[in-house]
Amino acid sequence: MSDCDGSPSTSSSSSRRFSLADIQSATDNFSDELVIGQGGFGKVYKGSISDGESMTVAVKRLNPRSRQGAREFRTEIEMLSRFRYPYLVSLIGYCEEPDEMILVYEYMPRGNFADHLHRSGKNYSEPLPWLRRLRICIDAARGLDYLHTGTSIQPDRAIHRDVKSSNILLDHNWDAKISDFGLSKLGPEDQAYSHVSTEVKGTFGYLDPEYYLTRRLTRKSDVYAFGVVMLEALCGRSAVDFSGDEEQWGLAGWAQYCIGEGTVDEIIDPSVKEEIKKDCLMEFVQIAVECLRNIPRKRPTMAEIVVRLEFALALQEGKDSSKIAKPAKLDLALQEGEDSSDVVMPAKLTFTRNMKRFFLGTTLVNSDTKPTSKVQTNHSSISNSVMPDKDGAMSNNKDGVLAQELPSGGQTPTPSFKQFTFTELKSITENFSNEMKLSEGSHVGWIDEKTYNPLEFGVGMAVVVKKITPNEFQYPGLRQILDFLRECSHPNLVKLLGYCTESKYSEANNMFLVHEYMQKGSLDNHLFREGAEPLSWPIRLKIAIGAARGLAFLHTNTNTNTIQKQNMYSKFAAWDILLDKLSLFPNSIRRTSMQSFRTLECQSSM
Ligand SMILES: Nc1ncnc2c1ncn2[C@@H]1O[C@H](COP(=O)(O)OP(=O)(O)OP(=O)(O)O)[C@@H](O)[C@H]1O
């Protein structure tokens, strides 16, 4: 497991570097009147920066006496630059000068969840209704699920390590986001249940006892802490409270005792007690109890918690419980007596098949993404002169679609993707040979997993090089497409690795996308192909769950409007679901012949 406590670079492309003068001007020279919070790192100020127009921000200034500060400062920048998601607080920038370390975040006007639950702090006005508490828990669980699951472009996953109600911040609409990543740890993608031995860190009251005893940190430590947050939401008590009898000091222990004794009613926050529907309460308490299980393996995953909390919400909202399907256990393997953490969802959606649909016919949400009169609709009007040259630089032709939409200087708009040269693509696909052809416009090839450099047949990672015709990409333009694809980063979406726009070396102004190769082809092959080995029911269920997750992500998290979100696919079908080699066929041969690749891919949607 890699450790983010090293010294990651603070020069993040996605965060802005501020001067001390900028920050002083934003906070009225760190005026005490603008202090909105105080944590272990230092004071937090409300400020205002201008970036064309003025924006309210939260400014966290390291207290020079904080011993952990420098390390946490770098971890926070590293983490928040990698993981951007609606349920994680956004880092806007930072300031690093000889005696100053300052972080600048989006401002969350309703402060933290803890202050509302425990009725303290400036932001507290009146008790939060139960529905709001439930929705906040769901948002926070989504943020943690994303952190645990990783992104497909950024292969790292992470453990937050300091989940608590004061690290759940609330925006104007009461939407919740996870904050404070200073203690987080990065972990590799391929170890679902990885652990690392660390110096024990976190906050008392939320500390996973197993981690405390063994120093083995896993994602399930976050799950434990999240269970404590759920109990805080239910009981309106702090995780640690020394004001009562000794047995009540720690909320986790006390609440579990009461639940076990059947006296949970006595510890529910009186201000919400009458609001909570019985079946919702039962589901909620059951999830919390499972989060607090002694054996980390037996705790649910954050993904499962999200689904079950959504079910609890549906019950609370009065949906007829007989008509709501109780969520199937995501960890099917648990039903089969295996470790739920090792369950791999083998299904991923392909979403580049008909990209034009994602953009055409509707207006994009961002004002700067709206089609302009300069956008040409006749693809023959895109000439070589507006495409990047061999080094990716753009011409100055201001009338061209791409010239107008790519940043000046031809900087790669999506640094997470590799910009392949056409020569590299030729090398990867053995000169686009028939031997390497998967389907019309798609070739398979091999690259180095780390550098993405071409490798010889069968060595390294298999990828698909897919041709995109001008008809597909001319509207809304390359930059839009790449921005969109960068957003489409989810474990259940086929992972995009890079692209190539060297049109003058390719025929007909095509561009190319390079994405991971899903070795087992599309689902229809396995369901309908004559002679295909039947898929077992648990596998079908896993595939359905994986595909549903991919769709849910496309529907809720991409920067498109509602109509687009609901119409990502005109006809979603089995060939949009691709299967990889993981877990589906555990004994499959690692180096499969091209013939069998092609047999499986013959009806693939790529
Ligand atoms: N982006 C933000 N918008 C609004 N308020 C914020 C923001 N970030 C932090 N705060 C406020 O400042 C408080 C202190 O934040 P900080 O993350 O430094 O500490 P903490 O998590 O409460 O404690 P510790 O750092 O010791 O774990 C938060 O609880 C919150 O009330």
The ligand as a Gaussian input file, in Angstrom:
#p B3LYP/6-31G(d) Opt

LIG

0 1
 N      -15.011000      24.416000       3.629000
 C      -15.560000      24.828000       4.770000
 N      -16.679000      25.583000       4.761000
 C      -17.244000      25.984000       5.917000
 N      -16.778000      25.682000       7.133000
 C      -15.672000      24.932000       7.215000
 C      -14.988000      24.473000       6.050000
 N      -13.923000      23.749000       6.426000
 C      -13.929000      23.751000       7.771000
 N      -14.969000      24.459000       8.258000
 C      -15.322000      24.674000       9.667000
 O      -14.151000      24.698000      10.435000
 C      -14.185000      23.643000      11.387000
 C      -12.775000      23.150000      11.628000
 O      -12.389000      22.429000      10.487000
 P      -11.158000      21.455000      10.506000
 O      -11.304000      20.555000       9.354000
 O       -9.907000      22.227000      10.598000
 O      -11.252000      20.742000      11.886000
 P      -12.050000      19.517000      12.483000
 O      -12.246000      18.476000      11.469000
 O      -13.266000      20.025000      13.170000
 O      -11.023000      19.047000      13.562000
 P       -9.642000      18.273000      13.378000
 O       -8.851000      18.964000      12.318000
 O       -9.016000      18.387000      14.706000
 O      -10.014000      16.894000      12.992000
 C      -15.142000      22.603000      10.803000
 O      -15.675000      21.751000      11.773000
 C      -16.171000      23.498000      10.151000
 O      -17.111000      23.940000      11.088000

